[in-house]
Each structure stands twice: as structure tokens, then as C-alpha cells.
Amino acid sequence: MYIHIGNSNIVNFKDVIGFFDYKILDENIEKNIINKKEFEESKIKSIVITEKNKEIKNYLSNISTITLQKRKV
């Protein structure tokens, strides 16, 4: 099953490691995941982390974690 995670990104749900609300991330983790300037300029509500073929990718999403979790069903 595929899930639309916002910003024209669609991922296979089985590849999703987790949906994370950016507001609750520790500042050190936040700096490692995304570019701070990019983060501040956009209206990011969540970060989606996926793994496919042993490659981990991070997606910034303008969709809340609650909405993303509802989409998985």
C-alpha cells in the first residue's frame, strides 16, 4: 500500500520507519536530519523516515503526523 505524505511524495507504507512531529524532536536530532534554514522557511509539520534497500531517506511533510497515521488504513 502506498501513502501520500505531502509535497508530491508518495512512499510504500512498508518502507516507513516512522512519522515524527518536528516540534517534539530534540534540537540535536533536528540539526542532523534537515537543513535548519530549509526547516525554518517552510511550514513543515512532520518528518517521515523511510528505509528501502538499506537506504534511509528523510522527507519533510506539510501534513501532520495524526493525518499521516490516518492515511495508512
C-alpha positions as CSV (number, residue, x, y, z in Angstrom):
1,M,0.0,0.0,0.0
2,Y,1.3,3.5,-0.9
3,I,0.7,6.6,1.1
4,H,0.8,10.3,0.1
5,I,3.0,12.1,2.6
6,G,2.7,15.6,1.1
7,N,4.9,17.8,-1.1
8,S,4.2,15.4,-4.1
9,N,5.9,12.5,-2.3
10,I,4.3,9.0,-2.3
11,V,6.0,6.1,-0.4
12,N,5.3,2.5,0.1
13,F,3.9,2.2,3.7
14,K,6.0,-0.9,4.4
15,D,9.1,1.2,3.9
16,V,8.1,3.8,6.6
17,I,10.1,3.7,9.8
18,G,8.0,6.4,11.4
19,F,6.2,9.7,11.3
20,F,7.7,12.3,13.7
21,D,6.3,15.7,14.8
22,Y,9.1,18.2,14.3
23,K,8.1,20.2,17.4
24,I,9.0,17.3,19.7
25,L,12.3,16.4,18.2
26,D,15.4,17.2,20.2
27,E,17.3,20.1,18.7
28,N,20.4,18.0,18.1
29,I,18.4,15.4,16.2
30,E,16.7,18.1,14.2
31,K,20.0,19.5,13.0
32,N,21.2,16.1,11.8
33,I,18.0,15.3,9.9
34,I,17.4,18.5,8.0
35,N,18.9,21.8,7.0
36,K,17.9,24.4,9.6
37,K,17.3,27.2,7.1
38,E,15.1,24.9,4.9
39,F,13.2,23.9,8.1
40,E,12.5,27.5,9.2
41,E,11.4,28.7,5.7
42,S,8.8,26.0,5.2
43,K,5.6,25.1,7.0
44,I,6.8,21.6,8.0
45,K,4.6,19.7,10.4
46,S,6.3,16.3,10.3
47,I,9.3,14.3,9.2
48,V,8.8,10.9,7.6
49,I,11.7,8.5,7.8
50,T,11.8,5.5,5.4
51,E,14.2,2.7,4.6
52,K,14.3,0.9,1.2
53,N,17.1,-1.4,0.1
54,K,19.1,-0.4,3.2
55,E,18.9,3.3,2.3
56,I,17.4,5.6,4.8
57,K,15.6,8.7,3.5
58,N,14.0,11.7,5.3
59,Y,11.0,13.5,3.9
60,L,9.7,16.8,5.1
61,S,5.9,17.0,5.1
62,N,3.4,19.7,5.5
63,I,0.9,17.1,6.8
64,S,0.5,16.4,10.5
65,T,1.6,13.1,12.0
66,I,-2.0,12.4,13.0
67,T,-3.3,12.8,9.5
68,L,-0.4,10.7,8.1
69,Q,-1.3,7.9,10.6
70,K,-5.0,8.0,9.5
71,R,-3.9,7.6,5.9
72,K,-2.2,4.3,6.5
73,V,-5.5,2.5,6.8
